[in-house]
Amino acid sequence: PEPPVPPAPGEVPAPKGDGTEASPYNIGAVLAATSTVADVWVEGYVAGFVADSDMNSSAVWSDRPAAGSSSNNYANSSNVILSEKPAAEAGIANSVPAGLNNAVKSQLGLKNNPQAFGRKVRVRGTLSSYLGVRGITKISEVKFID
C-alpha cells in the first residue's frame, strides 16, 4: 500500500524543556535552536524517515518507502523523523530529522525495527543542522517512553 499523505505542515510548537533527561527539549526547542548544542535530550514521536538529502523535499511519513521506490537512507537506517505530534498528525512544521549512527540504528532504524514507527522516544544527542534543516545528530542514547 502507498504510505499515508502527510497532513498540512501544521504549526511550529512552542519551545519547551531544558534539555535534561528529566525535562527534554521538545521539537519546538530543536527548531528554535540557532547554534550547535551538544549532549541534550529531545523527546518526540518516530514519524518516518528522510529518503534523500533534504528533509523538506524527501520526507517519507511512513515506516517504509512507497511500493516500487527505494531509498539508501532507509536501507542503511541512516535517519528517522521525530515529530512533536503522533505520526498520523506529523508534518514538516512540527518535525525534525534525527541522524542515526551505528550505536542506535538497531533501536530506531525503521528497516530493521519497523515497530519503532509511531512510538514516543527520548534521545540524547546534538542539536545541529542536518538534511537542510535543524535536526539531531550524534545520538548516543535512546529510550522508548510509551
N, CA, C and O atoms as a GROMACS GRO file, in nm:
protein
  584
    1PRO      N    1   0.082  -0.121   0.000
    1PRO     CA    2   0.000   0.000   0.000
    1PRO      C    3   0.086   0.126   0.000
    1PRO      O    4   0.200   0.126   0.046
    2GLU      N    5   0.030   0.230  -0.051
    2GLU     CA    6   0.100   0.359  -0.053
    2GLU      C    7   0.107   0.417   0.088
    2GLU      O    8   0.014   0.401   0.166
    3PRO      N    9   0.219   0.486   0.121
    3PRO     CA   10   0.227   0.548   0.254
    3PRO      C   11   0.125   0.661   0.265
    3PRO      O   12   0.085   0.719   0.164
    4PRO      N   13   0.081   0.691   0.387
    4PRO     CA   14  -0.017   0.798   0.403
    4PRO      C   15   0.041   0.932   0.361
    4PRO      O   16   0.160   0.958   0.378
    5VAL      N   17  -0.044   1.016   0.308
    5VAL     CA   18  -0.003   1.151   0.271
    5VAL      C   19  -0.004   1.236   0.398
    5VAL      O   20  -0.102   1.235   0.472
    6PRO      N   21   0.106   1.308   0.425
    6PRO     CA   22   0.108   1.386   0.548
    6PRO      C   23   0.005   1.497   0.546
    6PRO      O   24  -0.030   1.548   0.439
    7PRO      N   25  -0.044   1.535   0.662
    7PRO     CA   26  -0.138   1.646   0.669
    7PRO      C   27  -0.067   1.778   0.638
    7PRO      O   28   0.052   1.779   0.609
    8ALA      N   29  -0.140   1.885   0.644
    8ALA     CA   30  -0.081   2.018   0.625
    8ALA      C   31   0.041   2.031   0.715
    8ALA      O   32   0.051   1.960   0.815
    9PRO      N   33   0.134   2.121   0.681
    9PRO     CA   34   0.257   2.131   0.760
    9PRO      C   35   0.235   2.150   0.910
    9PRO      O   36   0.319   2.109   0.989
   10GLY      N   37   0.124   2.211   0.949
   10GLY     CA   38   0.097   2.229   1.091
   10GLY      C   39   0.167   2.351   1.148
   10GLY      O   40   0.234   2.425   1.076
   11GLU      N   41   0.151   2.370   1.276
   11GLU     CA   42   0.212   2.484   1.343
   11GLU      C   43   0.341   2.442   1.410
   11GLU      O   44   0.354   2.329   1.458
   12VAL      N   45   0.437   2.534   1.413
   12VAL     CA   46   0.562   2.509   1.485
   12VAL      C   47   0.530   2.511   1.635
   12VAL      O   48   0.473   2.608   1.684
   13PRO      N   49   0.566   2.405   1.708
   13PRO     CA   50   0.537   2.403   1.851
   13PRO      C   51   0.624   2.503   1.928
   13PRO      O   52   0.738   2.531   1.890
   14ALA      N   53   0.571   2.556   2.036
   14ALA     CA   54   0.648   2.646   2.123
   14ALA      C   55   0.758   2.566   2.190
   14ALA      O   56   0.736   2.452   2.231
   15PRO      N   57   0.879   2.625   2.203
   15PRO     CA   58   0.988   2.553   2.268
   15PRO      C   59   0.956   2.520   2.414
   15PRO      O   60   0.899   2.602   2.486
   16LYS      N   61   0.993   2.398   2.455
   16LYS     CA   62   0.974   2.354   2.593
   16LYS      C   63   1.092   2.267   2.634
   16LYS      O   64   1.159   2.208   2.549
   17GLY      N   65   1.116   2.260   2.765
   17GLY     CA   66   1.219   2.174   2.819
   17GLY      C   67   1.351   2.246   2.837
   17GLY      O   68   1.374   2.354   2.783
   18ASP      N   69   1.440   2.181   2.915
   18ASP     CA   70   1.572   2.239   2.935
   18ASP      C   71   1.684   2.148   2.883
   18ASP      O   72   1.802   2.176   2.906
   19GLY      N   73   1.648   2.041   2.814
   19GLY     CA   74   1.747   1.953   2.753
   19GLY      C   75   1.800   1.843   2.843
   19GLY      O   76   1.885   1.764   2.801
   20THR      N   77   1.751   1.837   2.966
   20THR     CA   78   1.792   1.729   3.056
   20THR      C   79   1.703   1.608   3.031
   20THR      O   80   1.600   1.619   2.965
   21GLU      N   81   1.743   1.493   3.083
   21GLU     CA   82   1.660   1.374   3.066
   21GLU      C   83   1.526   1.392   3.137
   21GLU      O   84   1.424   1.344   3.089
   22ALA      N   85   1.526   1.461   3.251
   22ALA     CA   86   1.403   1.483   3.326
   22ALA      C   87   1.311   1.584   3.258
   22ALA      O   88   1.189   1.578   3.276
   23SER      N   89   1.368   1.676   3.180
   23SER     CA   90   1.290   1.779   3.109
   23SER      C   91   1.347   1.797   2.969
   23SER      O   92   1.409   1.899   2.939
   24PRO      N   93   1.326   1.696   2.882
   24PRO     CA   94   1.387   1.701   2.750
   24PRO      C   95   1.331   1.814   2.664
   24PRO      O   96   1.218   1.859   2.684
   25TYR      N   97   1.413   1.859   2.570
   25TYR     CA   98   1.363   1.955   2.472
   25TYR      C   99   1.252   1.891   2.391
   25TYR      O  100   1.255   1.771   2.364
   26ASN      N  101   1.154   1.970   2.353
   26ASN     CA  102   1.055   1.925   2.257
   26ASN      C  103   1.105   1.961   2.118
   26ASN      O  104   1.212   2.021   2.103
   27ILE      N  105   1.028   1.926   2.016
   27ILE     CA  106   1.069   1.955   1.878
   27ILE      C  107   1.074   2.106   1.854
   27ILE      O  108   1.157   2.152   1.776
   28GLY      N  109   0.987   2.183   1.918
   28GLY     CA  110   0.991   2.329   1.905
   28GLY      C  111   1.124   2.386   1.951
   28GLY      O  112   1.174   2.480   1.889
   29ALA      N  113   1.182   2.331   2.057
   29ALA     CA  114   1.312   2.379   2.105
   29ALA      C  115   1.423   2.345   2.006
   29ALA      O  116   1.515   2.424   1.986
   30VAL      N  117   1.414   2.228   1.943
   30VAL     CA  118   1.513   2.192   1.841
   30VAL      C  119   1.504   2.290   1.724
   30VAL      O  120   1.607   2.339   1.676
   31LEU      N  121   1.383   2.320   1.680
   31LEU     CA  122   1.363   2.412   1.567
   31LEU      C  123   1.407   2.554   1.601
   31LEU      O  124   1.450   2.627   1.512
   32ALA      N  125   1.397   2.593   1.727
   32ALA     CA  126   1.433   2.729   1.769
   32ALA      C  127   1.583   2.746   1.792
   32ALA      O  128   1.632   2.859   1.795
   33ALA      N  129   1.656   2.637   1.809
   33ALA     CA  130   1.800   2.646   1.836
   33ALA      C  131   1.871   2.707   1.716
   33ALA      O  132   1.846   2.669   1.602
   34THR      N  133   1.959   2.802   1.743
   34THR     CA  134   2.031   2.870   1.633
   34THR      C  135   2.178   2.832   1.628
   34THR      O  136   2.250   2.874   1.537
   35SER      N  137   2.223   2.752   1.724
   35SER     CA  138   2.362   2.708   1.723
   35SER      C  139   2.366   2.560   1.759
   35SER      O  140   2.265   2.501   1.796
   36THR      N  141   2.483   2.501   1.747
   36THR     CA  142   2.501   2.361   1.784
   36THR      C  143   2.498   2.349   1.936
   36THR      O  144   2.567   2.423   2.006
   37VAL      N  145   2.418   2.256   1.986
   37VAL     CA  146   2.407   2.233   2.130
   37VAL      C  147   2.429   2.084   2.151
   37VAL      O  148   2.351   2.001   2.105
   38ALA      N  149   2.537   2.049   2.222
   38ALA     CA  150   2.574   1.908   2.240
   38ALA      C  151   2.518   1.850   2.369
   38ALA      O  152   2.489   1.921   2.465
   39ASP      N  153   2.503   1.718   2.367
   39ASP     CA  154   2.468   1.639   2.485
   39ASP      C  155   2.339   1.685   2.553
   39ASP      O  156   2.338   1.719   2.671
   40VAL      N  157   2.232   1.684   2.476
   40VAL     CA  158   2.100   1.720   2.529
   40VAL      C  159   2.000   1.609   2.497
   40VAL      O  160   2.022   1.528   2.407
   41TRP      N  161   1.891   1.607   2.570
   41TRP     CA  162   1.782   1.511   2.549
   41TRP      C  163   1.669   1.579   2.472
   41TRP      O  164   1.637   1.695   2.496
   42VAL      N  165   1.610   1.503   2.379
   42VAL     CA  166   1.497   1.551   2.298
   42VAL      C  167   1.392   1.441   2.296
   42VAL      O  168   1.424   1.322   2.289
   43GLU      N  169   1.265   1.482   2.301
   43GLU     CA  170   1.155   1.386   2.301
   43GLU      C  171   1.066   1.410   2.181
   43GLU      O  172   1.038   1.524   2.145
   44GLY      N  173   1.021   1.301   2.118
   44GLY     CA  174   0.929   1.312   2.005
   44GLY      C  175   0.880   1.175   1.962
   44GLY      O  176   0.919   1.072   2.017
   45TYR      N  177   0.793   1.176   1.863
   45TYR     CA  178   0.737   1.054   1.807
   45TYR      C  179   0.812   1.018   1.678
   45TYR      O  180   0.844   1.107   1.598
   46VAL      N  181   0.842   0.891   1.659
   46VAL     CA  182   0.904   0.845   1.534
   46VAL      C  183   0.796   0.849   1.426
   46VAL      O  184   0.698   0.774   1.433
   47ALA      N  185   0.815   0.938   1.327
   47ALA     CA  186   0.708   0.963   1.230
   47ALA      C  187   0.746   0.933   1.085
   47ALA      O  188   0.668   0.964   0.994
   48GLY      N  189   0.862   0.874   1.062
   48GLY     CA  190   0.903   0.842   0.926
   48GLY      C  191   1.053   0.854   0.911
   48GLY      O  192   1.129   0.839   1.007
   49PHE      N  193   1.096   0.882   0.787
   49PHE     CA  194   1.238   0.897   0.758
   49PHE      C  195   1.256   0.993   0.641
   49PHE      O  196   1.160   1.022   0.569
   50VAL      N  197   1.378   1.040   0.621
   50VAL     CA  198   1.409   1.128   0.508
   50VAL      C  199   1.477   1.043   0.402
   50VAL      O  200   1.584   0.988   0.425
   51ALA      N  201   1.414   1.031   0.285
   51ALA     CA  202   1.459   0.938   0.182
   51ALA      C  203   1.585   0.984   0.109
   51ALA      O  204   1.662   0.902   0.061
   52ASP      N  205   1.606   1.116   0.100
   52ASP     CA  206   1.719   1.166   0.022
   52ASP      C  207   1.801   1.262   0.108
   52ASP      O  208   1.824   1.234   0.226
   53SER      N  209   1.845   1.373   0.052
   53SER     CA  210   1.936   1.462   0.125
   53SER      C  211   1.872   1.588   0.180
   53SER      O  212   1.941   1.675   0.233
   54ASP      N  213   1.738   1.601   0.168
   54ASP     CA  214   1.671   1.723   0.213
   54ASP      C  215   1.537   1.690   0.279
   54ASP      O  216   1.449   1.631   0.216
   55MET      N  217   1.524   1.727   0.404
   55MET     CA  218   1.402   1.699   0.480
   55MET      C  219   1.278   1.757   0.410
   55MET      O  220   1.176   1.690   0.400
   56ASN      N  221   1.288   1.881   0.364
   56ASN     CA  222   1.169   1.947   0.308
   56ASN      C  223   1.118   1.884   0.179
   56ASN      O  224   0.999   1.892   0.150
   57SER      N  225   1.206   1.821   0.103
   57SER     CA  226   1.162   1.765  -0.026
   57SER      C  227   1.154   1.613  -0.028
   57SER      O  228   1.102   1.556  -0.124
   58SER      N  229   1.207   1.545   0.076
   58SER     CA  230   1.206   1.398   0.068
   58SER      C  231   1.166   1.328   0.198
   58SER      O  232   1.208   1.216   0.224
   59ALA      N  233   1.084   1.395   0.279
   59ALA     CA  234   1.032   1.332   0.400
   59ALA      C  235   0.931   1.224   0.360
   59ALA      O  236   0.846   1.246   0.274
   60VAL      N  237   0.942   1.107   0.422
   60VAL     CA  238   0.850   0.996   0.399
   60VAL      C  239   0.780   0.969   0.532
   60VAL      O  240   0.844   0.932   0.630
   61TRP      N  241   0.649   0.988   0.534
   61TRP     CA  242   0.570   0.978   0.657
   61TRP      C  243   0.514   0.837   0.672
   61TRP      O  244   0.393   0.817   0.676
   62SER      N  245   0.604   0.741   0.679
   62SER     CA  246   0.567   0.600   0.686
   62SER      C  247   0.684   0.523   0.746
   62SER      O  248   0.792   0.579   0.767
   63ASP      N  249   0.662   0.394   0.772
   63ASP     CA  250   0.771   0.311   0.822
   63ASP      C  251   0.850   0.243   0.711
   63ASP      O  252   0.942   0.166   0.739
   64ARG      N  253   0.815   0.272   0.583
   64ARG     CA  254   0.887   0.212   0.470
   64ARG      C  255   0.865   0.297   0.345
   64ARG      O  256   0.771   0.376   0.340
   65PRO      N  257   0.953   0.282   0.244
   65PRO     CA  258   0.933   0.356   0.119
   65PRO      C  259   0.806   0.311   0.048
   65PRO      O  260   0.754   0.202   0.074
   66ALA      N  261   0.756   0.395  -0.040
   66ALA     CA  262   0.640   0.360  -0.121
   66ALA      C  263   0.674   0.240  -0.208
   66ALA      O  264   0.790   0.220  -0.244
   67ALA      N  265   0.574   0.162  -0.243
   67ALA     CA  266   0.594   0.045  -0.329
   67ALA      C  267   0.664   0.089  -0.458
   67ALA      O  268   0.623   0.186  -0.521
   68GLY      N  269   0.767   0.018  -0.496
   68GLY     CA  270   0.838   0.047  -0.620
   68GLY      C  271   0.945   0.153  -0.608
   68GLY      O  272   1.018   0.178  -0.704
   69SER      N  273   0.959   0.216  -0.492
   69SER     CA  274   1.065   0.316  -0.476
   69SER      C  275   1.170   0.262  -0.379
   69SER      O  276   1.146   0.166  -0.305
   70SER      N  277   1.284   0.324  -0.381
   70SER     CA  278   1.390   0.281  -0.291
   70SER      C  279   1.456   0.403  -0.229
   70SER      O  280   1.443   0.514  -0.280
   71SER      N  281   1.526   0.381  -0.121
   71SER     CA  282   1.597   0.489  -0.054
   71SER      C  283   1.718   0.430   0.017
   71SER      O  284   1.704   0.341   0.102
   72ASN      N  285   1.838   0.478  -0.018
   72ASN     CA  286   1.957   0.433   0.053
   72ASN      C  287   1.949   0.470   0.200
   72ASN      O  288   1.994   0.393   0.286
   73ASN      N  289   1.891   0.587   0.231
   73ASN     CA  290   1.878   0.627   0.372
   73ASN      C  291   1.794   0.525   0.449
   73ASN      O  292   1.826   0.491   0.563
   74TYR      N  293   1.686   0.477   0.388
   74TYR     CA  294   1.603   0.376   0.452
   74TYR      C  295   1.680   0.244   0.463
   74TYR      O  296   1.685   0.184   0.570
   75ALA      N  297   1.741   0.201   0.352
   75ALA     CA  298   1.813   0.074   0.350
   75ALA      C  299   1.926   0.071   0.453
   75ALA      O  300   1.954  -0.033   0.513
   76ASN      N  301   1.990   0.185   0.474
   76ASN     CA  302   2.102   0.194   0.567
   76ASN      C  303   2.060   0.240   0.707
   76ASN      O  304   2.145   0.255   0.794
   77SER      N  305   1.930   0.263   0.728
   77SER     CA  306   1.879   0.312   0.857
   77SER      C  307   1.957   0.434   0.904
   77SER      O  308   1.998   0.442   1.020
   78SER      N  309   1.977   0.530   0.813
   78SER     CA  310   2.062   0.645   0.847
   78SER      C  311   1.989   0.757   0.919
   78SER      O  312   2.053   0.846   0.975
   79ASN      N  313   1.855   0.756   0.920
   79ASN     CA  314   1.783   0.862   0.991
   79ASN      C  315   1.639   0.821   1.018
   79ASN      O  316   1.587   0.725   0.960
   80VAL      N  317   1.575   0.895   1.106
   80VAL     CA  318   1.431   0.891   1.126
   80VAL      C  319   1.383   1.035   1.141
   80VAL      O  320   1.463   1.126   1.163
   81ILE      N  321   1.254   1.054   1.130
   81ILE     CA  322   1.193   1.183   1.158
   81ILE      C  323   1.132   1.175   1.297
   81ILE      O  324   1.059   1.081   1.329
   82LEU      N  325   1.164   1.275   1.381
   82LEU     CA  326   1.099   1.286   1.511
   82LEU      C  327   1.002   1.403   1.506
   82LEU      O  328   1.037   1.511   1.459
   83SER      N  329   0.881   1.381   1.555
   83SER     CA  330   0.776   1.483   1.550
   83SER      C  331   0.722   1.515   1.688
   83SER      O  332   0.724   1.431   1.779
   84GLU      N  333   0.675   1.636   1.702
   84GLU     CA  334   0.605   1.678   1.824
   84GLU      C  335   0.473   1.603   1.839
   84GLU      O  336   0.427   1.576   1.950
   85LYS      N  337   0.413   1.571   1.725
   85LYS     CA  338   0.279   1.509   1.720
   85LYS      C  339   0.290   1.360   1.689
   85LYS      O  340   0.391   1.317   1.632
   86PRO      N  341   0.190   1.281   1.724
   86PRO     CA  342   0.188   1.142   1.682
   86PRO      C  343   0.200   1.132   1.530
   86PRO      O  344   0.167   1.226   1.458
   87ALA      N  345   0.248   1.018   1.482
   87ALA     CA  346   0.280   1.002   1.340
   87ALA      C  347   0.167   1.045   1.245
   87ALA      O  348   0.194   1.106   1.142
   88ALA      N  349   0.044   1.014   1.278
   88ALA     CA  350  -0.068   1.048   1.190
   88ALA      C  351  -0.090   1.199   1.178
   88ALA      O  352  -0.156   1.244   1.084
   89GLU      N  353  -0.037   1.277   1.272
   89GLU     CA  354  -0.054   1.422   1.272
   89GLU      C  355   0.076   1.497   1.240
   89GLU      O  356   0.079   1.620   1.243
   90ALA      N  357   0.182   1.424   1.211
   90ALA     CA  358   0.313   1.486   1.187
   90ALA      C  359   0.316   1.562   1.056
   90ALA      O  360   0.248   1.526   0.960
   91GLY      N  361   0.395   1.668   1.052
   91GLY     CA  362   0.415   1.747   0.932
   91GLY      C  363   0.548   1.819   0.941
   91GLY      O  364   0.614   1.817   1.045
   92ILE      N  365   0.587   1.881   0.833
   92ILE     CA  366   0.718   1.948   0.826
   92ILE      C  367   0.736   2.049   0.939
   92ILE      O  368   0.846   2.057   0.995
   93ALA      N  369   0.634   2.126   0.976
   93ALA     CA  370   0.650   2.234   1.074
   93ALA      C  371   0.670   2.182   1.216
   93ALA      O  372   0.719   2.256   1.302
   94ASN      N  373   0.631   2.056   1.244
   94ASN     CA  374   0.643   2.006   1.381
   94ASN      C  375   0.736   1.885   1.391
   94ASN      O  376   0.724   1.804   1.483
   95SER      N  377   0.829   1.873   1.295
   95SER     CA  378   0.916   1.756   1.291
   95SER      C  379   1.058   1.794   1.253
   95SER      O  380   1.082   1.897   1.189
   96VAL      N  381   1.153   1.709   1.293
   96VAL     CA  382   1.294   1.727   1.259
   96VAL      C  383   1.357   1.592   1.225
   96VAL      O  384   1.310   1.489   1.273
   97PRO      N  385   1.462   1.592   1.143
   97PRO     CA  386   1.532   1.467   1.116
   97PRO      C  387   1.630   1.435   1.229
   97PRO      O  388   1.686   1.525   1.292
   98ALA      N  389   1.649   1.307   1.254
   98ALA     CA  390   1.745   1.261   1.354
   98ALA      C  391   1.840   1.162   1.287
   98ALA      O  392   1.797   1.057   1.239
   99GLY      N  393   1.967   1.196   1.284
   99GLY     CA  394   2.068   1.109   1.223
   99GLY      C  395   2.099   0.991   1.313
   99GLY      O  396   2.116   1.008   1.434
  100LEU      N  397   2.107   0.872   1.255
  100LEU     CA  398   2.132   0.752   1.333
  100LEU      C  399   2.273   0.698   1.305
  100LEU      O  400   2.309   0.675   1.189
  101ASN      N  401   2.350   0.680   1.410
  101ASN     CA  402   2.481   0.619   1.395
  101ASN      C  403   2.469   0.470   1.427
  101ASN      O  404   2.362   0.422   1.465
  102ASN      N  405   2.578   0.398   1.410
  102ASN     CA  406   2.574   0.252   1.429
  102ASN      C  407   2.526   0.212   1.568
  102ASN      O  408   2.466   0.106   1.584
  103ALA      N  409   2.552   0.295   1.669
  103ALA     CA  410   2.514   0.260   1.806
  103ALA      C  411   2.363   0.255   1.826
  103ALA      O  412   2.316   0.185   1.916
  104VAL      N  413   2.286   0.328   1.745
  104VAL     CA  414   2.141   0.334   1.768
  104VAL      C  415   2.056   0.288   1.650
  104VAL      O  416   1.933   0.286   1.660
  105LYS      N  417   2.118   0.252   1.537
  105LYS     CA  418   2.042   0.208   1.420
  105LYS      C  419   1.950   0.090   1.450
  105LYS      O  420   1.837   0.085   1.400
  106SER      N  421   1.997  -0.003   1.530
  106SER     CA  422   1.915  -0.122   1.558
  106SER      C  423   1.793  -0.087   1.642
  106SER      O  424   1.692  -0.158   1.637
  107GLN      N  425   1.800   0.020   1.720
  107GLN     CA  426   1.686   0.060   1.802
  107GLN      C  427   1.586   0.146   1.724
  107GLN      O  428   1.464   0.127   1.737
  108LEU      N  429   1.636   0.239   1.643
  108LEU     CA  430   1.547   0.336   1.578
  108LEU      C  431   1.532   0.318   1.427
  108LEU      O  432   1.433   0.364   1.371
  109GLY      N  433   1.626   0.252   1.361
  109GLY     CA  434   1.619   0.238   1.216
  109GLY      C  435   1.494   0.162   1.174
  109GLY      O  436   1.470   0.051   1.223
  110LEU      N  437   1.415   0.218   1.085
  110LEU     CA  438   1.285   0.160   1.052
  110LEU      C  439   1.294   0.035   0.965
  110LEU      O  440   1.202  -0.046   0.967
  111LYS      N  441   1.402   0.018   0.889
  111LYS     CA  442   1.412  -0.104   0.808
  111LYS      C  443   1.416  -0.228   0.896
  111LYS      O  444   1.344  -0.324   0.871
  112ASN      N  445   1.501  -0.226   0.998
  112ASN     CA  446   1.515  -0.343   1.084
  112ASN      C  447   1.427  -0.340   1.208
  112ASN      O  448   1.414  -0.440   1.278
  113ASN      N  449   1.366  -0.226   1.235
  113ASN     CA  450   1.283  -0.212   1.353
  113ASN      C  451   1.157  -0.130   1.320
  113ASN      O  452   1.138  -0.022   1.376
  114PRO      N  453   1.071  -0.180   1.229
  114PRO     CA  454   0.952  -0.102   1.190
  114PRO      C  455   0.857  -0.075   1.306
  114PRO      O  456   0.776   0.017   1.299
  115GLN      N  457   0.865  -0.154   1.413
  115GLN     CA  458   0.779  -0.131   1.529
  115GLN      C  459   0.815  -0.003   1.603
  115GLN      O  460   0.741   0.038   1.692
  116ALA      N  461   0.928   0.060   1.570
  116ALA     CA  462   0.962   0.191   1.630
  116ALA      C  463   0.871   0.301   1.575
  116ALA      O  464   0.851   0.403   1.641
  117PHE      N  465   0.815   0.281   1.455
  117PHE     CA  466   0.728   0.382   1.393
  117PHE      C  467   0.609   0.411   1.482
  117PHE      O  468   0.539   0.320   1.528
  118GLY      N  469   0.586   0.540   1.507
  118GLY     CA  470   0.472   0.584   1.586
  118GLY      C  471   0.497   0.588   1.736
  118GLY      O  472   0.414   0.639   1.811
  119ARG      N  473   0.609   0.534   1.780
  119ARG     CA  474   0.637   0.531   1.924
  119ARG      C  475   0.700   0.661   1.971
  119ARG      O  476   0.770   0.729   1.896
  120LYS      N  477   0.674   0.695   2.096
  120LYS     CA  478   0.734   0.812   2.157
  120LYS      C  479   0.871   0.771   2.211
  120LYS      O  480   0.887   0.666   2.272
  121VAL      N  481   0.969   0.857   2.186
  121VAL     CA  482   1.106   0.825   2.221
  121VAL      C  483   1.178   0.946   2.278
  121VAL      O  484   1.143   1.061   2.248
  122ARG      N  485   1.276   0.920   2.359
  122ARG     CA  486   1.364   1.024   2.413
  122ARG      C  487   1.505   0.988   2.366
  122ARG      O  488   1.551   0.876   2.389
  123VAL      N  489   1.574   1.083   2.301
  123VAL     CA  490   1.710   1.058   2.252
  123VAL      C  491   1.807   1.161   2.310
  123VAL      O  492   1.770   1.275   2.338
  124ARG      N  493   1.931   1.118   2.328
  124ARG     CA  494   2.037   1.206   2.375
  124ARG      C  495   2.132   1.228   2.258
  124ARG      O  496   2.186   1.134   2.202
  125GLY      N  497   2.151   1.356   2.222
  125GLY     CA  498   2.235   1.386   2.107
  125GLY      C  499   2.270   1.533   2.098
  125GLY      O  500   2.270   1.605   2.198
  126THR      N  501   2.300   1.576   1.977
  126THR     CA  502   2.344   1.712   1.950
  126THR      C  503   2.245   1.781   1.856
  126THR      O  504   2.207   1.724   1.754
  127LEU      N  505   2.203   1.903   1.891
  127LEU     CA  506   2.119   1.983   1.802
  127LEU      C  507   2.212   2.051   1.702
  127LEU      O  508   2.308   2.118   1.741
  128SER      N  509   2.182   2.034   1.574
  128SER     CA  510   2.267   2.094   1.470
  128SER      C  511   2.189   2.097   1.338
  128SER      O  512   2.074   2.052   1.332
  129SER      N  513   2.251   2.149   1.234
  129SER     CA  514   2.191   2.143   1.102
  129SER      C  515   2.206   2.002   1.049
  129SER      O  516   2.311   1.940   1.063
  130TYR      N  517   2.098   1.950   0.988
  130TYR     CA  518   2.101   1.814   0.935
  130TYR      C  519   1.995   1.802   0.825
  130TYR      O  520   1.879   1.839   0.847
  131LEU      N  521   2.033   1.753   0.711
  131LEU     CA  522   1.943   1.732   0.597
  131LEU      C  523   1.868   1.860   0.560
  131LEU      O  524   1.749   1.856   0.527
  132GLY      N  525   1.938   1.973   0.565
  132GLY     CA  526   1.883   2.100   0.520
  132GLY      C  527   1.802   2.178   0.621
  132GLY      O  528   1.754   2.287   0.590
  133VAL      N  529   1.786   2.125   0.742
  133VAL     CA  530   1.705   2.191   0.846
  133VAL      C  531   1.772   2.170   0.982
  133VAL      O  532   1.878   2.107   0.991
  134ARG      N  533   1.710   2.222   1.088
  134ARG     CA  534   1.756   2.191   1.224
  134ARG      C  535   1.723   2.045   1.253
  134ARG      O  536   1.616   1.997   1.216
  135GLY      N  537   1.814   1.977   1.319
  135GLY     CA  538   1.790   1.836   1.348
  135GLY      C  539   1.870   1.789   1.466
  135GLY      O  540   1.923   1.869   1.544
  136ILE      N  541   1.880   1.658   1.480
  136ILE     CA  542   1.951   1.595   1.591
  136ILE      C  543   2.053   1.498   1.531
  136ILE      O  544   2.020   1.416   1.446
  137THR      N  545   2.177   1.509   1.576
  137THR     CA  546   2.284   1.422   1.530
  137THR      C  547   2.359   1.364   1.650
  137THR      O  548   2.331   1.399   1.765
  138LYS      N  549   2.451   1.277   1.624
  138LYS     CA  550   2.538   1.219   1.727
  138LYS      C  551   2.458   1.161   1.845
  138LYS      O  552   2.491   1.183   1.961
  139ILE      N  553   2.353   1.086   1.812
  139ILE     CA  554   2.268   1.027   1.916
  139ILE      C  555   2.345   0.916   1.987
  139ILE      O  556   2.397   0.824   1.924
  140SER      N  557   2.350   0.926   2.120
  140SER     CA  558   2.424   0.827   2.200
  140SER      C  559   2.334   0.737   2.283
  140SER      O  560   2.376   0.629   2.325
  141GLU      N  561   2.211   0.781   2.308
  141GLU     CA  562   2.118   0.701   2.389
  141GLU      C  563   1.976   0.715   2.333
  141GLU      O  564   1.938   0.820   2.281
  142VAL      N  565   1.900   0.606   2.345
  142VAL     CA  566   1.760   0.604   2.301
  142VAL      C  567   1.678   0.538   2.411
  142VAL      O  568   1.714   0.431   2.461
  143LYS      N  569   1.568   0.601   2.448
  143LYS     CA  570   1.477   0.542   2.546
  143LYS      C  571   1.334   0.556   2.493
  143LYS      O  572   1.285   0.667   2.473
  144PHE      N  573   1.268   0.443   2.470
  144PHE     CA  574   1.127   0.446   2.434
  144PHE      C  575   1.048   0.474   2.559
  144PHE      O  576   1.074   0.415   2.664
  145ILE      N  577   0.950   0.565   2.550
  145ILE     CA  578   0.878   0.605   2.670
  145ILE      C  579   0.729   0.575   2.663
  145ILE      O  580   0.652   0.623   2.746
  146ASP      N  581   0.688   0.498   2.566
  146ASP     CA  582   0.547   0.458   2.560
  146ASP      C  583   0.533   0.308   2.567
  146ASP      O  584   0.422   0.256   2.563
   0.00000   0.00000   0.00000
